[in-house]
Amino acid sequence: MNSERIKVLAKEISENDTVLDVGCDHGYLSIYLKQNNLCKEVYASDVSENALNVARNNFKKYNLDIKTYVSDGFKDVPVYFDTAVIAGMGTSTILKILDNEKTPNKLVLASNNDYYKLRKKINEIGYKIVDEQAIYENNHYYIILLCIKQKQKLTKKELKYGISNNEDYYKYLLNKNKDLIKKVPLKKKIKLLYECLILKGLIEKK
Ligand SMILES: C[S@@+](CC[C@H](N)C(=O)[O-])C[C@H]1O[C@@H](n2cnc3c(N)ncnc32)[C@H](O)[C@@H]1O
């Protein structure tokens, strides 16, 4: 249950935060936060009643009092929260959830695709990415973003590769590009070679 990813999500939470765990599914993050007293309050929500029932059973099993809400994003959450964790979803779902007038001051986001688009939109809707973690688990890198409501304009390079400064992550991207280069047509090859140069630059800077 306590995967590295859940622990890193939890590390981005502070003791004064009132957290909404959006799309909580099994509720593992909410359980981890509550059991370890890592925030002021945690609420759990999911668009799926079935998923929420799994979470509710888990909360009961661990004897935890965590309020739950069936809700598409923030829409039907009637309680105050200043922090939302939106993890384990695609960028387009995360952005749809954030297209709401009631957005909190702090976001912890973990998309499973299209990080460039996510970082770009996050800046455009008035959030600053203050921390980024790249976590390797189950043969995959998970990107976790901590954002607060503040102005920021990341460079194109930062939008594309993030601000994690994680050398292993950059090496992973470089190797992925090298594999791809063998399989794509010339025009795409040139683009990928250019990206490899940028990634090498980021690695050398470390
Ligand atoms: C893969 S699980 C991720 C669970 C957990 N957040 C995590 O990171 O381990 C995705 C969950 O998001 C829920 N979900 C998808 N779209 C949603 C939305 N618009 N609002 C709330 N929950 C949503 C799904 O029902 C599912 O339970």
The ligand as an ORCA input file, in Angstrom:
! r2SCAN-3c Opt
* xyz 0 1
  C      -5.747      5.250    -11.205
  S      -6.794      5.844     -9.976
  C      -5.681      6.810     -9.023
  C      -5.878      6.602     -7.554
  C      -5.023      7.479     -6.657
  N      -5.333      8.873     -6.818
  C      -3.569      7.232     -6.886
  O      -2.880      8.107     -7.422
  O      -3.079      6.155     -6.519
  C      -7.783      7.085    -10.760
  C      -9.040      7.413     -9.990
  O      -9.511      8.684    -10.431
  C     -10.920      8.649    -10.485
  N     -11.356      9.754    -11.368
  C     -11.241      9.824    -12.722
  N     -11.759     10.990    -13.175
  C     -12.192     11.673    -12.081
  C     -12.819     12.934    -11.889
  N     -13.129     13.724    -12.919
  N     -13.132     13.318    -10.628
  C     -12.845     12.521     -9.576
  N     -12.259     11.312     -9.694
  C     -11.934     10.882    -10.929
  C     -11.227      7.247    -10.985
  O     -12.549      6.870    -10.685
  C     -10.175      6.427    -10.230
  O     -10.661      5.951     -9.013
*
